[in-house]
Structures are given as C-alpha cells and as structure tokens.
Amino acid sequence: MPSTKKIAALLIGFALISLVLTAAFVYFAYFLPSTKKTTVVEIPRGLGVRGIGVLLEKSGVIKSEEIFVFYVVVKNAQNKLRAGEYQFRSGESMSQIIERLVNGDVIVRKITIPEGLTIDQVARLLDSNGIISKEKFIQETKSIKLVRELLGESVSSFEGYLFPDTYSYTKGITSEELIRVMVSRFKKVYESFKTRYGEVNLTDHEIVTLASIIEKETGNASERPLISAVFHNRLRLGMRLESDPTVIYGLGGQFDGNLTRDNLRAEASYNTYRNAGLPPGPISNPGKDSLEAALNPAEVNYIYFVSKGDGTHYFSSEYDRHREAVFKYQKQSGAIEKKHW
C-alpha cells in the first residue's frame, strides 16, 4: 500500500502535468497565430457570441468556435463585441481577434462628395459606391423633423447644407448619421467665414442660396468673389440675377441639356430671369470657396459677366462693354449668350 507521501507526490505530479497542459492549451489556442490569410468579415448587428464564433470559423479566421466562445466568456466580453466590417490579417492570434472585436477596430472607408452637387446627385453617388441606397438617402433628407432639428425653423430642406468634403465612414452607416456629419461640417466651415467677414445684408439662408449659385456659375475659384460681386450688386440695384443654373435647377428632371428661350420666359419660382431677388433656396451644395465668396464679394462695380469659352468670364459694369464681350466671346463661336442681357 503506497505511503501517504507517495500519494501526495503523485497528486502533485498530476497537478503539475495538468497545469503544464493547461498552459500549453492556453498558449497554442490563445496566443499562437489563428488566421492563415487576410480575410474581411462583416459582423451583423445583434449577432450573439456563438453566432460570431460560427461566422469567424466558417470564414477561416479562427479554428474553433467553441474555443472562441470559451475565451470570450473568460474575458467577460460577451456583451462587448462590436458589429461591423473587420479585416483580420494573416498571423493574428485569438487574443488579438477578440481584442479587435472588443475595440471595434473596423474597416474605415472614405468617400469624396464633390462641390456643387444637388441632393439627388449626392444620393446617386452614395448609391453607386454601395454606401447607402439612393431611395433611403433622399427619403431621410425629406424628414422635416430632422431638418428643423439641425437647421432650425426657417429652413425647409437640406439642399445647400450637405457640405462637400471627404468623409470617413464604416460599413452600415445610416442616412441620418451621414447627414448629421455633413451638416455639422457645413456649420463649422460657415461659422468660421462668418466670424472672419462679419455680416452682409442677407440672411444666412440667403447667403447659402447665393453661394450655391456662385458654385454653379463658375468652376474657377479665383473668379468666385467677382461672380459674388455681380450678384450682390444686382440685388442691391434691384436687378434680376438672370442666372441659367437657377432655371436649370427649377426644371429638375425635365432639363434635357438644352436651355431654351421658352425656359427663360416660363413662370417658375427658380427662374431668376422672371423673378427679382434670390430663388426660394439653394440650387446645389456649395463648397468653402463659394461660401467664402458669398460672404466676402470683391469690391468692384461689375453687374455683367459673359463666358470666354475657356472656363473664365469677362466682367463689365457697362452694358455696351458687355454687349461687345458677348459678340467677341459668344457670337463669333456660334453660341447664344443668355446671361445678363
């Protein structure tokens, strides 16, 4: 019969062996590389720990869903795993994988919204890039409740306030989330210019409306303060703005690329050939240069401008000079100048 000392020694030996085996299991399963290749996996919202484990195992990110669940429970991280799109790199261990899920280390993508797009065009861009469907985005922009919350009672649409910029986003971003980010960016930029240049004789909404017209009238940033001056001068003198882009915007889907004299004569709220003052609201989402120009027009007395056909314009303060420029730059090329006759 074994002595008490021998039994104790055997028990200690078994305990040590068990400890070594447990340590080895922890090391091999938890710290050694688990992922064999770089893999992108989207973790849906509401998926439980076991569901995440099954998804990761099927994707080849981990070897065992059971071991994954075990370690998540050991770390008390059951309610800390975040949904999203993850890129798991080759050589990552179970420890690193769980840590990234807890930290929400998801893939961050970027989208650039060009200057001068309308809401409809922004929606098309988001849709074509697989970010948000056009229908969902446009539907959210029509939420009067959200418009009032973000822009106040005096504004009825997000047109003009979706600031063009490069935005970072994660897969699954909602229309409301993106709209909030874009409007926040607009406010930050606009307030910085307003603080710098002070007040002009227009409301904030009128300034944004004017900036949207400036944006569509020229792609040359250096000309925008001059374009702004023309429109400020015309408003001050009670002259109609006579801006083609406002008419085109008012036509919406009916515009076929050919602006006719009938279009310019039509009774329409956005027809600045027929109506004095600014149109009811912005016709695009202007960038920072146009917003700055609207708040800080050049100190000139120009009230006319005509395209020179090279992306720039000829500006004048006298009608006769303007007519001469129209003949020089438009009639000789066969074009029909409609602006500011």
Secondary structure, 3 states (H helix, E strand, C coil): CCCHHHHHHHHHHHHHHHHHHHHHHHHHHHHCECCCCCEEEEECCCCCHHHHHHHHHHCCCCCCHHHHHHHHHHCCCCCCCCCEEEEECCCCEHHHHHHHHHHCCCCCEEEECCCCCCHHHHHHHHHHCCCCCHHHHHHHHCCHHHHHHHHCCCCCCCCCCCCCCEEEECCCCCHHHHHHHHHHHHHHHHHHHHHHHCCCCCCHHHHHHHHHHHHHHCCCHHHHHHHHHHHHHHHHHCCCCCCHHHHHHHHHHHCCCCCCHHHHHCCCCCCCCCCCCCCCCCCCCCCHHHHHHHHCCCCCCCCEEEECCCCCEEEECCHHHHHHHHHHHCHHHCCCCCCCC
